[in-house]
């Protein structure tokens, strides 16, 4: 772990650095990204702006650091689909666990993922790459699942596995980032999961699930 000027940070320095990141994460949960200033983060962490600049070039640099940590956590989403069966009752179970994992991951990291989405939408390649890393953790495994179902004659040969996988993952990300909005449409969280899982199952297998 190094400071901005290349020096190795000691244990106390690493603890201070992490505290700054934790405080920034907390602030992003309650304040718009553009409103968060270095002086406010430093004050919340009980240190000075000068100390902040020892570890990060600016707020954006610190946000990217948090986003990298979230991407690492997002890699765990692979386990919800990799090597899992999409046939029969097991397929319905896989669809439900994928949806559950995706929605929970987004809820847990809502604040930083909003910033990542914003940066990606504005064309910042750094944020775009981070967003794609998160989505790719599921995308390639889903494409493999569709390819495997095709090989077994369970999915039409005309289906493009990459297109199906990409569409499903994009849908999951959009729904996950809009979870709070569903209540205004009269949809409860408990109702959202099974209906979203139904769409995922239909997209991947082309069939209604066996429950």
C-alpha positions, 0 to 999 in steps of 0.5 A, spaced: 500 500 500 503 506 497 501 513 498 500 518 492 508 520 492 510 513 492 512 511 499 510 505 503 504 506 508 505 503 514 500 500 519 497 507 521 497 510 514 493 504 512 488 504 517 487 512 516 486 510 508 481 505 510 477 510 514 477 515 509 474 510 504 469 508 509 467 515 511 466 517 503 462 510 502 458 513 508 457 520 505 455 517 498 449 513 501 446 520 503 449 525 499 450 526 491 456 524 488 458 531 486 457 534 492 462 530 496 468 534 497 475 532 500 474 537 506 468 534 508 471 527 507 477 529 511 473 532 517 468 526 518 474 521 518 477 526 523 483 528 519 485 533 514 485 534 507 492 534 507 492 527 509 487 525 504 491 528 499 497 523 501 493 517 499 488 519 494 489 524 488 482 527 489 475 524 491 474 521 484 480 517 485 478 515 492 471 513 489 475 508 484 478 505 489 472 503 493 469 501 486 475 496 485 473 493 492 466 492 490 468 489 483 472 484 487 466 482 491 461 482 485 466 476 482 462 472 487 456 473 483 459 468 478 458 462 483 450 463 482 451 461 475 457 457 474 456 450 473 449 450 475 444 446 472 438 450 468 434 443 467 427 441 471 427 444 478 434 445 478 433 450 473 428 454 477 432 454 483 438 457 479 434 462 476 432 464 483 439 464 486 441 468 481 436 474 481 437 473 489 444 474 489 444 480 484 438 484 487 442 483 494 449 485 491 446 491 488 442 493 495 448 492 499 453 497 494 447 501 492 451 508 493 457 506 489 454 502 484 450 509 482 456 513 482 459 507 477 453 507 473 453 515 472 461 515 470 459 509 465 454 513 462 458 519 462 463 516 458 468 515 463 472 509 461 475 507 468 468 507 470 465 503 464 470 498 465 469 497 472 461 496 470 463 491 465 467 487 470 461 486 475 456 484 469 462 479 466 462 476 472 455 473 470 455 474 463 460 469 460 457 463 465 450 465 462 452 464 455 456 458 457 449 455 460 445 457 453 450 454 449 450 447 453 443 447 453 443 448 445 448 442 445 443 438 448 437 440 443 434 444 449 434 450 446 433 452 439 440 453 434 438 460 432 438 463 439 445 467 440 448 465 447 452 471 447 445 476 446 441 472 451 446 472 456 447 480 455 440 481 455 439 478 461 445 481 465 443 488 462 435 487 465 438 484 472 442 490 472 437 495 470 432 492 475 437 491 481 438 499 480 431 500 480 429 496 486 426 502 490 422 504 484 418 498 484 414 500 490 411 506 486 408 501 481 405 497 487 410 491 487 413 489 493 420 486 494 417 479 495 413 479 489 419 482 484 424 476 486 419 470 483 417 474 477 424 476 475 426 469 476 421 467 471 423 472 466 430 470 467 428 462 466 424 463 460 430 467 457 435 462 458 431 456 457 425 458 453 421 454 457 416 456 463 420 453 470 418 446 473 417 448 480 
